[in-house]
């Protein structure tokens, strides 16, 4: 396998005293590198599409990876489907109830949360400060 042949995506939430923050990354199966992500306060079309746009911007002209996801609604939105199609990417989805297909993405979430989220007091931390902390934590942007 070469870089940018198969990528995974999913979305996770962080529950903070102030509200929730959502994180969808794109993980390259070649080396576990997180090639793009978005952080926001709503798991909406803008969050999912901005993450996909960022991933597409990292591709070379001849790279057209498979983008694999679970069956979450984030990956069924018309804007998401249109971006996949117009970029020449191939969409892949897990069978219902088949979480091992996306295990590498879940592993990334577990590592990130264990290292920088769980066991910390987030009282008084604004959503903006938390999102900046996630964005500024590059040591977690790989599952390898």
C-alpha positions in Angstrom: 0.0 0.0 0.0 1.1 3.5 -0.8 0.2 6.8 0.9 -3.2 8.3 0.0 -4.7 5.0 -1.3 -7.1 4.4 1.6 -8.2 6.8 4.2 -10.6 6.6 7.2 -12.8 9.1 8.8 -15.2 9.2 11.7 -16.3 11.8 14.3 -15.9 12.0 18.0 -17.2 14.3 20.7 -15.6 15.9 23.7 -18.0 16.7 26.5 -16.9 19.9 28.3 -18.7 21.8 31.1 -19.4 24.6 28.6 -20.8 22.4 25.8 -19.6 19.7 23.3 -16.8 19.9 20.8 -16.7 17.7 17.8 -13.6 16.4 15.9 -13.7 14.6 12.5 -10.2 13.6 11.1 -9.1 11.9 8.0 -6.5 9.2 8.7 -4.3 7.7 6.0 -4.1 3.9 6.4 -0.6 3.8 5.0 1.1 5.2 8.0 -1.7 6.3 10.4 -1.1 10.0 9.8 -4.0 12.3 10.3 -3.9 14.3 7.1 -6.8 16.7 8.0 -9.3 17.5 10.6 -11.8 20.1 11.7 -12.8 21.1 15.2 -16.2 22.7 15.9 -19.1 23.0 18.2 -21.7 21.3 16.0 -21.4 18.0 14.0 -22.9 19.6 10.9 -22.3 19.7 7.2 -19.8 22.6 7.5 -17.6 20.6 9.9 -17.6 17.4 7.8 -17.1 19.3 4.5 -14.3 21.5 5.8 -12.4 18.4 7.0 -12.9 16.7 3.6 -11.9 19.9 1.7 -8.6 20.0 3.7 -7.9 16.4 3.0 -8.5 16.9 -0.7 -6.1 19.8 -0.7 -3.3 17.5 0.5 -3.6 15.2 -2.5 -1.3 15.2 -5.5 -3.1 15.5 -8.9 -3.0 11.7 -9.5 -4.1 10.6 -6.0 -7.6 9.4 -5.6 -7.9 7.5 -2.4 -10.8 5.5 -1.0 -12.5 7.4 1.8 -13.9 4.9 4.3 -16.4 5.9 7.0 -19.0 4.3 9.2 -22.7 4.9 8.3 -23.0 8.1 10.2 -25.2 10.9 8.8 -22.2 13.1 8.4 -21.2 11.0 5.4 -24.6 10.9 3.8 -25.1 14.6 3.4 -25.4 15.9 -0.2 -22.4 18.3 0.2 -20.2 15.5 1.4 -21.3 13.2 -1.5 -20.8 15.9 -4.0 -17.2 16.7 -2.8 -16.3 13.0 -3.0 -17.7 12.7 -6.5 -16.3 15.9 -7.9 -12.8 15.1 -6.5 -12.9 11.6 -8.1 -12.6 9.9 -4.8 -14.2 6.6 -4.0 -16.6 6.4 -1.0 -16.6 3.3 1.1 -18.9 2.6 4.1 -18.9 -0.1 6.8 -21.7 -2.6 7.0 -24.1 -1.8 9.7 -22.7 -2.8 13.1 -19.2 -3.5 11.7 -17.0 -1.3 13.7 -13.7 -3.1 13.0 -13.6 -1.5 9.6 -12.9 1.8 11.2 -10.8 0.6 14.1 -7.7 2.7 13.2 -9.8 5.8 13.5 -11.3 4.7 16.8 -7.8 3.9 18.0 -6.7 7.5 17.2 -9.6 8.8 19.2 -8.7 6.7 22.1 -5.1 7.7 22.2 -6.0 11.4 21.8 -8.5 11.3 24.6 -6.4 9.3 26.9 -3.4 11.6 26.5 -5.0 15.0 26.4 -8.6 14.9 27.5 -9.5 12.3 30.2 -8.5 13.0 33.8 -8.3 16.7 33.3 -10.4 19.4 34.8 -11.9 21.4 31.9 -13.9 23.7 34.2 -13.5 27.3 33.1 -12.0 26.4 29.7 -13.8 28.0 26.9 -14.8 26.1 23.8 -12.5 28.2 21.8 -9.6 27.5 24.1 -10.3 23.8 24.0 -10.5 23.7 20.2 -7.2 25.6 20.0 -5.6 23.0 22.3 -6.8 20.2 20.0 -5.5 22.0 16.9 -2.2 22.7 18.6 -1.5 19.1 19.7 0.4 17.7 16.8 2.0 14.9 18.7 -1.4 13.1 18.7 -2.0 13.5 14.9 -0.7 10.0 14.1 -2.0 6.6 15.2 1.2 4.8 14.5 
